[in-house]
Amino acid sequence: MPCGYHEHEADRFGLELTHDNRAAATAFVALQEQNLAVPRPSLLYKIFRASHPPIGERVDFINNYRPWARGEAGRYEDRFAR
């Protein structure tokens, strides 16, 4: 599995459960500010030092992931009672 796979899928799961992209992105921005993290580190840093996907990449995914807006089912939607 690629680095960050579990974090990415956790982000997807949370979005499918809540459909609240703005809250998720805002939470990551607040986390980045509190930890003074670099939102878009260099490739070398990502390869040798990162244990999680950069916050900038996670926010990009969060801002763009909306299968429900297109009438599509999400990957984990069958696990929720709506």
DRENTORKOL-3810 file (N, C-alpha, C; in nm, 4 decimals):
REM DRENTORKOL-3810
@n.u->0.0836; n.v->-0.1187; n.w->0.0000; ca.u->0.0000; ca.v->0.0000; ca.w->0.0000; c.u->0.0876; c.v->0.1244; c.w->0.0000
@n.u->0.0481; n.v->0.2232; n.w->-0.0756; ca.u->0.1269; ca.v->0.3473; ca.w->-0.0784; c.u->0.1221; c.v->0.4189; c.w->0.0555
@n.u->0.2259; n.v->0.4971; n.w->0.0784; ca.u->0.2330; ca.v->0.5762; ca.w->0.2013; c.u->0.1112; c.v->0.6683; c.w->0.2093
@n.u->0.0489; n.v->0.6697; n.w->0.3244; ca.u->-0.0661; ca.v->0.7560; ca.w->0.3427; c.u->-0.1985; c.v->0.6959; c.w->0.2999
@n.u->-0.1972; n.v->0.5696; n.w->0.2587; ca.u->-0.3207; ca.v->0.5062; ca.w->0.2118; c.u->-0.4299; c.v->0.5100; c.w->0.3192
@n.u->-0.3941; n.v->0.4708; n.w->0.4404; ca.u->-0.4939; ca.v->0.4638; ca.w->0.5474; c.u->-0.5494; c.v->0.6019; c.w->0.5826
@n.u->-0.4627; n.v->0.7025; n.w->0.5841; ca.u->-0.5084; ca.v->0.8389; ca.w->0.6125; c.u->-0.6043; c.v->0.8871; c.w->0.5039
@n.u->-0.5702; n.v->0.8571; n.w->0.3798; ca.u->-0.6536; ca.v->0.8978; ca.w->0.2671; c.u->-0.7921; c.v->0.8318; c.w->0.2767
@n.u->-0.7930; n.v->0.7033; n.w->0.3071; ca.u->-0.9206; ca.v->0.6332; ca.w->0.3183; c.u->-0.9994; c.v->0.6805; c.w->0.4398
@n.u->-0.9311; n.v->0.7159; n.w->0.5481; ca.u->-1.0002; ca.v->0.7717; ca.w->0.6650; c.u->-1.0652; c.v->0.9051; c.w->0.6291
@n.u->-0.9951; n.v->0.9862; n.w->0.5511; ca.u->-1.0527; ca.v->1.1130; ca.w->0.5056; c.u->-1.1770; c.v->1.0874; c.w->0.4206
@n.u->-1.1672; n.v->0.9914; n.w->0.3298; ca.u->-1.2802; ca.v->0.9569; ca.w->0.2423; c.u->-1.3996; c.v->0.9091; c.w->0.3263
@n.u->-1.3734; n.v->0.8209; n.w->0.4219; ca.u->-1.4788; ca.v->0.7677; ca.w->0.5078; c.u->-1.5502; c.v->0.8802; c.w->0.5830
@n.u->-1.4718; n.v->0.9702; n.w->0.6425; ca.u->-1.5301; ca.v->1.0820; ca.w->0.7165; c.u->-1.6145; c.v->1.1718; c.w->0.6282
@n.u->-1.5678; n.v->1.1968; n.w->0.5073; ca.u->-1.6444; ca.v->1.2810; ca.w->0.4147; c.u->-1.7744; c.v->1.2136; c.w->0.3729
@n.u->-1.7676; n.v->1.0835; n.w->0.3473; ca.u->-1.8890; ca.v->1.0128; ca.w->0.3071; c.u->-1.9890; c.v->1.0055; c.w->0.4217
@n.u->-1.9392; n.v->1.0008; n.w->0.5426; ca.u->-2.0276; ca.v->0.9957; ca.w->0.6581; c.u->-2.0941; c.v->1.1308; c.w->0.6841
@n.u->-2.0187; n.v->1.2388; n.w->0.6700; ca.u->-2.0693; ca.v->1.3713; ca.w->0.7072; c.u->-2.1134; c.v->1.4588; c.w->0.5906
@n.u->-2.0534; n.v->1.4400; n.w->0.4740; ca.u->-2.0748; ca.v->1.5281; ca.w->0.3578; c.u->-2.0395; c.v->1.6731; c.w->0.3933
@n.u->-1.9475; n.v->1.6910; n.w->0.4845; ca.u->-1.9119; ca.v->1.8258; ca.w->0.5300; c.u->-1.7663; c.v->1.8568; c.w->0.4951
@n.u->-1.7420; n.v->1.8815; n.w->0.3682; ca.u->-1.6063; ca.v->1.9071; ca.w->0.3196; c.u->-1.5452; c.v->2.0311; c.w->0.3845
@n.u->-1.6260; n.v->2.1325; n.w->0.4014; ca.u->-1.5736; ca.v->2.2579; ca.w->0.4575; c.u->-1.5221; c.v->2.2377; c.w->0.6001
@n.u->-1.5959; n.v->2.1656; n.w->0.6822; ca.u->-1.5530; ca.v->2.1412; ca.w->0.8200; c.u->-1.4240; c.v->2.0596; c.w->0.8226
@n.u->-1.4141; n.v->1.9605; n.w->0.7365; ca.u->-1.2934; ca.v->1.8774; ca.w->0.7323; c.u->-1.1723; c.v->1.9601; c.w->0.6899
@n.u->-1.1874; n.v->2.0387; n.w->0.5847; ca.u->-1.0755; ca.v->2.1208; ca.w->0.5375; c.u->-1.0353; c.v->2.2231; c.w->0.6432
@n.u->-1.1332; n.v->2.2840; n.w->0.7075; ca.u->-1.1052; ca.v->2.3823; ca.w->0.8121; c.u->-1.0303; c.v->2.3179; c.w->0.9281
@n.u->-1.0675; n.v->2.1957; n.w->0.9634; ca.u->-0.9994; ca.v->2.1250; ca.w->1.0724; c.u->-0.8530; c.v->2.0997; c.w->1.0375
@n.u->-0.8249; n.v->2.0613; n.w->0.9133; ca.u->-0.6861; ca.v->2.0370; ca.w->0.8733; c.u->-0.6049; c.v->2.1655; c.w->0.8699
@n.u->-0.6656; n.v->2.2734; n.w->0.8271; ca.u->-0.5953; ca.v->2.4022; ca.w->0.8268; c.u->-0.5624; c.v->2.4427; c.w->0.9704
@n.u->-0.6559; n.v->2.4253; n.w->1.0617; ca.u->-0.6305; ca.v->2.4577; ca.w->1.2029; c.u->-0.5193; c.v->2.3696; c.w->1.2590
@n.u->-0.5203; n.v->2.2423; n.w->1.2237; ca.u->-0.4149; ca.v->2.1510; ca.w->1.2685; c.u->-0.2788; c.v->2.1962; c.w->1.2160
@n.u->-0.2751; n.v->2.2352; n.w->1.0912; ca.u->-0.1504; ca.v->2.2814; ca.w->1.0303; c.u->-0.0994; c.v->2.4061; c.w->1.1002
@n.u->-0.1883; n.v->2.4974; n.w->1.1320; ca.u->-0.1475; ca.v->2.6210; ca.w->1.1990; c.u->-0.0975; c.v->2.5936; c.w->1.3404
@n.u->-0.1641; n.v->2.5045; n.w->1.4128; ca.u->-0.1231; ca.v->2.4720; ca.w->1.5496; c.u->0.0126; c.v->2.4028; c.w->1.5531
@n.u->0.0364; n.v->2.3155; n.w->1.4576; ca.u->0.1616; ca.v->2.2390; ca.w->1.4545; c.u->0.2716; c.v->2.3084; c.w->1.3761
@n.u->0.2414; n.v->2.4223; n.w->1.3175; ca.u->0.3356; ca.v->2.4952; ca.w->1.2324; c.u->0.3901; c.v->2.4066; c.w->1.1211
@n.u->0.3045; n.v->2.3208; n.w->1.0696; ca.u->0.3448; ca.v->2.2289; ca.w->0.9634; c.u->0.3533; c.v->2.3031; c.w->0.8298
@n.u->0.4384; n.v->2.2531; n.w->0.7436; ca.u->0.4482; ca.v->2.3047; ca.w->0.6071; c.u->0.3414; c.v->2.2318; c.w->0.5257
@n.u->0.2447; n.v->2.3043; n.w->0.4705; ca.u->0.1341; ca.v->2.2358; ca.w->0.4029; c.u->0.1743; c.v->2.1641; c.w->0.2739
@n.u->0.2815; n.v->2.2110; n.w->0.2099; ca.u->0.3260; ca.v->2.1484; ca.w->0.0857; c.u->0.4786; c.v->2.1328; c.w->0.0879
@n.u->0.5270; n.v->2.0307; n.w->0.1606; ca.u->0.6718; ca.v->2.0114; ca.w->0.1705; c.u->0.7316; c.v->1.9627; c.w->0.0382
@n.u->0.8621; n.v->1.9692; n.w->0.0301; ca.u->0.9311; ca.v->1.9255; ca.w->-0.0915; c.u->0.9195; c.v->1.7741; c.w->-0.1092
@n.u->0.9445; n.v->1.7283; n.w->-0.2289; ca.u->0.9386; ca.v->1.5858; ca.w->-0.2594; c.u->1.0388; c.v->1.5085; c.w->-0.1736
@n.u->1.1584; n.v->1.5616; n.w->-0.1567; ca.u->1.2584; ca.v->1.4919; ca.w->-0.0757; c.u->1.2117; c.v->1.4758; c.w->0.0682
@n.u->1.1502; n.v->1.5777; n.w->0.1225; ca.u->1.0985; ca.v->1.5673; ca.w->0.2588; c.u->0.9910; c.v->1.4590; c.w->0.2653
@n.u->0.9022; n.v->1.4592; n.w->0.1676; ca.u->0.7949; ca.v->1.3599; ca.w->0.1674; c.u->0.8506; c.v->1.2181; c.w->0.1597
@n.u->0.9531; n.v->1.1978; n.w->0.0789; ca.u->1.0095; ca.v->1.0642; ca.w->0.0608; c.u->1.0799; c.v->1.0159; c.w->0.1871
@n.u->1.1616; n.v->1.1028; n.w->0.2458; ca.u->1.2475; ca.v->1.0587; ca.w->0.3554; c.u->1.1939; c.v->1.0855; c.w->0.4956
@n.u->1.1018; n.v->1.1775; n.w->0.5132; ca.u->1.0624; ca.v->1.2160; ca.w->0.6485; c.u->0.9133; c.v->1.2047; c.w->0.6782
@n.u->0.8312; n.v->1.2120; n.w->0.5784; ca.u->0.6870; ca.v->1.2183; ca.w->0.6037; c.u->0.6309; c.v->1.0812; c.w->0.6396
@n.u->0.5468; n.v->1.0792; n.w->0.7409; ca.u->0.4768; ca.v->0.9567; ca.w->0.7777; c.u->0.3285; c.v->0.9641; c.w->0.7403
@n.u->0.2830; n.v->1.0826; n.w->0.7039; ca.u->0.1447; ca.v->1.1059; ca.w->0.6633; c.u->0.1465; c.v->1.1926; c.w->0.5373
@n.u->0.0392; n.v->1.1890; n.w->0.4607; ca.u->0.0327; ca.v->1.2787; ca.w->0.3443; c.u->0.0347; c.v->1.4245; c.w->0.3919
@n.u->0.0958; n.v->1.5126; n.w->0.3151; ca.u->0.0961; ca.v->1.6547; ca.w->0.3535; c.u->-0.0453; c.v->1.7095; c.w->0.3647
@n.u->-0.0627; n.v->1.8013; n.w->0.4554; ca.u->-0.1947; ca.v->1.8598; ca.w->0.4791; c.u->-0.2490; c.v->1.9257; c.w->0.3529
@n.u->-0.1634; n.v->1.9897; n.w->0.2752; ca.u->-0.2090; ca.v->2.0523; ca.w->0.1517; c.u->-0.2729; c.v->1.9520; c.w->0.0573
@n.u->-0.2145; n.v->1.8337; n.w->0.0449; ca.u->-0.2706; ca.v->1.7298; ca.w->-0.0415; c.u->-0.4021; c.v->1.6776; c.w->0.0149
@n.u->-0.4090; n.v->1.6655; n.w->0.1466; ca.u->-0.5322; ca.v->1.6172; ca.w->0.2082; c.u->-0.6449; c.v->1.7188; c.w->0.1897
@n.u->-0.6139; n.v->1.8468; n.w->0.2040; ca.u->-0.7153; ca.v->1.9506; ca.w->0.1847; c.u->-0.7603; c.v->1.9533; c.w->0.0388
@n.u->-0.6661; n.v->1.9360; n.w->-0.0556; ca.u->-0.7047; ca.v->1.9304; ca.w->-0.1970; c.u->-0.8040; c.v->1.8170; c.w->-0.2210
@n.u->-0.7746; n.v->1.6995; n.w->-0.1653; ca.u->-0.8654; ca.v->1.5858; ca.w->-0.1804; c.u->-1.0007; c.v->1.6178; c.w->-0.1189
@n.u->-1.0000; n.v->1.6705; n.w->0.0025; ca.u->-1.1243; ca.v->1.7035; ca.w->0.0731; c.u->-1.2084; c.v->1.8020; c.w->-0.0078
@n.u->-1.1449; n.v->1.9017; n.w->-0.0665; ca.u->-1.2185; ca.v->2.0027; ca.w->-0.1429; c.u->-1.2792; c.v->1.9470; c.w->-0.2713
@n.u->-1.2215; n.v->1.8392; n.w->-0.3233; ca.u->-1.2665; ca.v->1.7863; ca.w->-0.4521; c.u->-1.3486; c.v->1.6593; c.w->-0.4435
@n.u->-1.3540; n.v->1.5951; n.w->-0.3285; ca.u->-1.4249; ca.v->1.4673; ca.w->-0.3171; c.u->-1.5703; c.v->1.4896; c.w->-0.2788
@n.u->-1.6579; n.v->1.4706; n.w->-0.3760; ca.u->-1.8022; ca.v->1.4879; ca.w->-0.3546; c.u->-1.8815; c.v->1.3974; c.w->-0.4493
@n.u->-1.8689; n.v->1.2667; n.w->-0.4376; ca.u->-1.9435; ca.v->1.1809; ca.w->-0.5312; c.u->-2.0948; c.v->1.1989; c.w->-0.5173
@n.u->-2.1417; n.v->1.2317; n.w->-0.3979; ca.u->-2.2857; ca.v->1.2513; ca.w->-0.3750; c.u->-2.3398; c.v->1.3696; c.w->-0.4542
@n.u->-2.2557; n.v->1.4674; n.w->-0.4843; ca.u->-2.3002; ca.v->1.5843; ca.w->-0.5611; c.u->-2.3273; c.v->1.5474; c.w->-0.7071
@n.u->-2.2669; n.v->1.4374; n.w->-0.7528; ca.u->-2.2867; ca.v->1.3913; ca.w->-0.8904; c.u->-2.3833; c.v->1.2730; c.w->-0.8967
@n.u->-2.4458; n.v->1.2413; n.w->-0.7812; ca.u->-2.5395; ca.v->1.1291; ca.w->-0.7773; c.u->-2.4706; c.v->0.9942; c.w->-0.7747
@n.u->-2.3421; n.v->0.9914; n.w->-0.7448; ca.u->-2.2666; ca.v->0.8663; ca.w->-0.7399; c.u->-2.2587; c.v->0.8154; c.w->-0.5967
@n.u->-2.2415; n.v->0.6856; n.w->-0.5838; ca.u->-2.2240; ca.v->0.6250; ca.w->-0.4521; c.u->-2.0778; c.v->0.6377; c.w->-0.4099
@n.u->-2.0566; n.v->0.6568; n.w->-0.2829; ca.u->-1.9213; ca.v->0.6597; ca.w->-0.2294; c.u->-1.8702; c.v->0.5194; c.w->-0.2037
@n.u->-1.7426; n.v->0.5072; n.w->-0.1782; ca.u->-1.6798; ca.v->0.3781; ca.w->-0.1549; c.u->-1.7340; c.v->0.3097; c.w->-0.0292
@n.u->-1.7684; n.v->0.3863; n.w->0.0712; ca.u->-1.8122; ca.v->0.3305; ca.w->0.1995; c.u->-1.9596; c.v->0.3553; c.w->0.2294
@n.u->-2.0313; n.v->0.4080; n.w->0.1354; ca.u->-2.1703; ca.v->0.4485; ca.w->0.1586; c.u->-2.2588; c.v->0.3330; c.w->0.2029
@n.u->-2.2285; n.v->0.2138; n.w->0.1589; ca.u->-2.3115; ca.v->0.0978; ca.w->0.1955; c.u->-2.3002; c.v->0.0639; c.w->0.3448
@n.u->-2.2083; n.v->0.1253; n.w->0.4152; ca.u->-2.1907; ca.v->0.0986; ca.w->0.5581; c.u->-2.2710; c.v->0.1942; c.w->0.6472
@n.u->-2.3385; n.v->0.2900; n.w->0.5881; ca.u->-2.4122; ca.v->0.3901; ca.w->0.6651; c.u->-2.5622; c.v->0.3712; c.w->0.6473
@n.u->-2.6338; n.v->0.3868; n.w->0.7558; ca.u->-2.7800; ca.v->0.3858; ca.w->0.7487; c.u->-2.8257; c.v->0.5300; c.w->0.7354
@n.u->-2.8846; n.v->0.5636; n.w->0.6253; ca.u->-2.9324; ca.v->0.7002; ca.w->0.6025; c.u->-3.0811; c.v->0.7009; c.w->0.5888
END
